[in-house]
C-alpha cells in the first residue's frame, strides 16, 4: 500500500464526516487531518484485503456495517502489519491514535457504531521523543547579527523576522499572520493566534524590539498593500515559502550548513536556550503555546549545569533570559 498514492483514492462518507468535524469543530490543522485520513485509508485497504478478501474495488464503497463487524483482533492485525512493514514505533503509535480518534468519533459523536473497538486496545509503550534540532549559542548569535549594520530594507525586514523566530519562538504560520495591530511596543509584547485559534502573548526583548522598530521605520518603503506585519518586496503578505527561503538564505550566509535545520529549528533554539538558562518548563509551555506539557518536556533532556553556567556568561543568553523572566514573573 503506497501512502503517497493513498490520499488520491476516494473515501467513504463516514470518513469525510470525520475530517469535516476535525477541521470545522475541533480546529485541527489540515495537515494533521490529512495524515489521519491517510492512516484510515490504509487501515480500510488492509481490512478490505485481509478480512473481506477484496470485497470492494474501492474502499469508497465500504459501509458502516463493515466497520461494525470489526473486532479487536482486526485492529491488532493492522498494528502487527505496520510493525512487519518496518514502521517505526513512533509512526505506529501515531497511526494507532489516528484510528482511536476515528472509532471514537463513530461511537461517541455520530453514534453509528454500538461498541467501542478500541476500549481494550492497549497503546504501545510511550512514544520515543525525537530530540529536536537546535542551533548552538554561537550559531544563534551569527543568525541574529547577520544583517546587523545593513541599511537595505529587505535585509532589515529579514533581520526582524530572524529575531522574532529566535527570541520569541513563534511558529512560521504565526509569524506569517501577524498584523500591525497585534504589536504593542509599549508593553514589548504581541498577540499570537496559534494552533486551534488559541490566542497567547509573545514578548519582545530589547534587542528584538529594536530590530522590529527598525523594520517598522522602513516598512512604508516596501509600499505595503497588506496589513500583515511582514510584507514582501512587492508590499504583499508574505507566503510561508518566502519566509522559509529567508531563513535558508540566512543559514547559508551565516555559514551554518546542517541540512536538517529549517524554520522550526529556530523555535527549538529559543526553547532550548530558555530551558538551559533556568526558565521554568511551565513558562516555556505558555510562551510556545503548547497545549500539553509533554510536548514541552522534550527540552528537559538538555539540562546540564556546566552547559548552563557557560551560557549564562554569553550576551545572547543575558538579553533573552532577563526579559522573559521579567514578563513571566
N, C-alpha and C positions, 0 to 999 in steps of 0.2 A: 504493500500500500504506500503510494508516494504522497507524502504530506503536501508537497508543493503543488500537486495537481488536485488534491482532495477538495480544496476550497472552491474549485471551479464547478464541482458537482452540485446538483440541486439537493436541497434538504427537505425533510418532511415539515409540514406546517407547525407541528408542536416544537420543533427546534427553532423555527423562525419566531414563534411566540416567545421563546426563552430569550433570544437575542434582543428582541424589541424591549422586553421587560428589563433586561440588564442595562441597556443603554438609556432608555427613557425614564425608568423608575429608580433604578439603583445607581445611575450616573457613573457606570463603569466605562472605562476607555474603550474605544472601538478596537484598538489593538488587542487588548485583553480579551474582549468578546470574540474577536476573530480567532484568536488562538484556542479559545474554548470550543468554538464551533468546529474547528479542525479536529480537536480531540473527539467530540461527539460523532462527527462523521466517521472518523477512524474506528470508533467503537461499533457504530452501526454496521459499517462494512464488515468488520470482524464477525459480528453476530450473524449477519446475513450469510456469510460463508460457512462458519463453523457450527452454527445452531440451526439455521434454516436451509442449509445446503443450497445456497444461491437461489432462493425462492424469488428474489426480486432482481430485475435487470438494473434497477436504480433504487437506492435507499430512499429516494423521494417518495416511493410508494409504500414504505413501511407505515404501519398503523400503530395506534396506541395499544391495541390488543397484543401486538407483538411485544411491546415494551412491558405490558402487564404480565406476559408469560415468562419474563426473565427471572432467573434465580440468582442467589448469591454466587453459586458456582460459575455462572456465566461471567460475572464481573471478575471473579478471581482468575478465570481463564484468560480474560483480556489482560489483566495485570501481569500474569505469567508470560503471556505473549510479548508484552513490552520488554520484560526482563530478558527473554530469549532473543529478542531482536536487538539487544545491546543498548537499550535506552538506559541512560544513567539514572541513578536513584532519584536525583532532583527532578528529572523530567517525569519519572514515573509518579512521584508524589504530586506534582502539578497536575498531571493528567487525571490522576485519581480524584483530586479535589474538583477538577472540572466536572467529572461525572457525578460526584456527590452533589454539586450545585444543580446539575441537570435533573437528577431524580428528586431532589428536594423541591425543586420548582414544580414538577408534575404532581407531587404528593401534597405539598403544603399550600402552594399558591393556586394551581389550576384544579386541584382535586380530581385529576383524571386517572391517577393510579391509586390503588387502595391498600397497598402495603409499602413499606419502606425498605427497598432492596439494600440500601447502604447501612441500615441500622446495625447490622452485625459485621460490617466490613471494617476490619482494623486498618488504620493508616500504617504505612511503612514507618520505620524509625524516623525520628526528627530530621528534617532536611539539613543536609550538609551545606552550611553557608559558604558561598564562594566569596573570598576576600576581594573587595573592590580595588580597582587600580586607583592610585592617587599619586599626586606629584610630591616630590621631596620638597622640603622648605626652600632649598636653593632653586629648584625648578619653578616653584610658585613665585619667588621673587623675580626671576627672569621674566615670567609672563606679565606681571603687573608693571614692570619697569620698561617693558618693550618699547612703548611709544611715549616715554616719559617727557621728552622735550620736543615732540612733534607739533607743528602748527597746521598740519594737514587735517581738514575737517573729518575725513573718513577715518584717519588713524586716531583722532581724538574720540570719535564715536566708538571705535573698536576698543580703545583703552577703557572706556567706561563700561562696556559690555564685559570685558575680562574681569574688571574689578567687582562687578556685581556677582558674577559667577563664583569667583574665588572667595570673596569676602562675605557673601550673603548666602551662598549655597542654593540659589534658585534653580529650578528646572528650566530646560530650554523652552518648553511651552509657556511657562510662567513669565519668563523674561520677554518672550516674543509678544505677549499680550498686554504687557504693562502699558498704561496710558499716562499722560501727563498729570492728570488729576489724582493718580494713585500715589504720587510722590509728595511727601511732606518734609521739605528741607529744614523747617524749624525744629521738628521733632527728630530729624535724621532717621526717618522711617518711610516705609512704603507698604501699600496694601497689595496682597497677592491672592489671586484666585487659583487655588491648587486643584488637585485631583478631587473629583466628586463635587466640584463647585464650592469647596470649602475655603473660606477666607481666613487668612492669617496675616501677621505683620512681619515684614522683613526690616532689617536695620542697616544703617549706613555708618560705618566708622568714619573717622575724619578723612582718611586718605581716599576712601570710596566717594564720600560726599564731595571732595574737591574734584575728583575725576568726573563725577556726574555734573557738577556745576560747570566745569569747563566745557563739557559737551552741550549742555543746555544753552550756553552763551553763543555757541556757533550753530545750533540746530537749524535756525532760520536760513542759514546759508545753503542748506540742503533742499530748500523750497518744499517744506513738508505739506503733503496732501492728506495726511492721516493724523489722527490724534494719538496714535501709539507713541510711546516714548522714543523708541529707536526706529528710525526710518532709513530707507535705502538711499543711495546717491541720487535716485530719481524722486525722492520725497515720499515714497510709498511705504506701507507697512512691510516689514522685513519677513521673509519666509524662514522656516526652520532650516532649510537647506543653505540659505545665505548666511545665517548665523553659524552654522556648522563649518562653513568654509572659512569664516573669520577665525574661528578657533583653530582649525587645522593649519591655517596660514601662520597663526601666532606660534604654534608648536614648532613649525619649520624655521621661522625666523629666530626663535629662541634656542634653536639647535637641540630640541627635545625630540628624539627620534623613535620613541616607543610606539609601535603601530597599534597597540591596544588602547592608547589614550584617545579620548573623544571629549565631547562637551560634558558628558556626565562625570568624567574624571574630575572636573573642576569642582563639582558639587561634593564628590567624595573627598577631595582635598580639603575643602572647607570643614567638613565634619571631622576629618581626621585631625586637623590642626586644633580644632576646638577641643576635642576629647583629650588629645595628648597634652594639652595645656590646662587640664583640670576642670573644664566646664562639665557640669552635671549632665548625665545622659538624658534626663528628662527635659532639660533645657534644649539640648540639641534636637530632641524629638520634636519639640514645639517649633523650633526655628526651621527645621527641614520639612515640617508638615507631614510627618509620618503618623499614620493612624494607630499602628501597633508599635509598642516599644521594642518588640522582637526585631523589627526592621532596623531600628537604630542601634541595637545592641551589637550589630556586626562590627561596630567600631571599637568595641571594648577589647578586642584582641590586640589592639595597637598600644595598650597602656604599658609603658616601660619607664621606670623612674629615671634612668640615665638619659634616655632619649628626651624625656620631658624637660629635665633640667637643662639639657643642652639647648633645646628650642626656646626656652624662656629667655635666653640671652640674646635671641635674634630679633631684629627690628620688626619683621613681619608678624611674629608671634605677639610682640608687645602691642602693636596698634590694632590687631584683631581682637585679642582677648580682653583687653581693658574695656573696650567699648561694648562688647557683648555682655560682659559681667554687669556693667552699669545699667544696661537696658533690662536685664533679666533678674536683677536683684529682688 
